[in-house]
Amino acid sequence: MSDHTLERIARNKNVARAAARQLSMEQLHKLAEVIGEVIEQKNDEERKRQEEEALKARKLAEIREQINEAGLSIDDLVPEQPKRKRGRPPKKKAAEE
C-alpha cells in the first residue's frame, strides 16, 4: 500500500470503509492497534518538541534579561554583517580544471 493510498483513506471515510471491507476483523483490530501506537508516538514527539521550544524560549528570555541588566543591546553582541558581493563568481578556465 502506497503513501498515496494511505492519504486517500485518511481523507475520505468512504474510501476507508471500502478498504476496511477487504480486511478480516482480526486484521482490522491489529490495524487499529498499530495506528493507536503510531498516534501515541506522534503525540509524544510533538509534546517533546513543544517542551524543547518552551525551554528554548525561557533561555532566550533569560539571556535577553541579562543583556538588558548589563546595559547592552543585541547590536553590541552581533558584529556588523559582511556585505555580500553581487554577481557571479569568475568562471574557471579550462586549463585550471
N, C-alpha and C positions, 0 to 999 in steps of 0.2 A: 504494500500500500504506500503510495507516494505522499509527500507532504501536501501536495495539492489536494489529494483526496481527503486527507485529514482536515484541511482547512474548509473544504466544502461541507463535510459532515458537521464540523463545529459551527458553521454559519447557518445551516439550514436544518431545521428539525425533521422535515420530511425526508431529506437525504439521509439523516442519521437513522431514522426509523427503517428505511429501506435497507441500509447496511446492516442494522441490527437483526433484521429478519433472516439474514444469511448465517447468523451465529446461533449456536446452541445456548441454552440457559447457563450451562457451566462456563462457556466462553464469555458470555455477557457479564457474569459475576467476576470472572478473572479480569476482564477489561475494566470494569468499574473499580476493582481493587487497584489495578495499575494506575488508572487515571487519578484515583484518590491519592496515591503515593506521589505522583508527579505534581499534583496540585499542592500537596503539603511541602514538597521540596521547593517549589517555586515561591510559596509563601515564606518559607524560611530564608531563602535567598533574598527576597525583597525586604524582609524585616532586617536582615543583616546589613543590606545596602543602606537602608534608612538610618540605622544606628550609626553606621560609619559616616554618613553625611552629617548627622546631628553632632557627632564628636568633632568632625572637621569644622563645622560652623562654630561650635563652642571654642575650639582652639583659636580660630581666626578672630573671634570676638575678644578673647583674652589678649592676643597679640596686638590687636588694634588699640585696646585699652592701655596696654603697656607703652605703646608708641606715643599715645596721647599724653600719658602721665610723664613721659620723658621729654615732652615738649617737641617731639619730632613729627614729621609728616611722612606719608608714604613716598613722596618725591625725594625726601632725604635718603631713603634706603635704596631706591632704584636709580641706577646711573642712567644718564641720557642714552637713549637707544641709538645705535649707529644708523646712519642714513643708508638706505638701500640704493644700490646702483640701478639705474634703469637701463633697459635694453638687454640684448642678448650677449652672452659671453662670446669672445672671439672664437672663430672656428679653428679647429686644429688643421694643420697642413698634413697632407698625405705622407710626407717624409717623417713626421713626428710619430705617427701611429706605428 
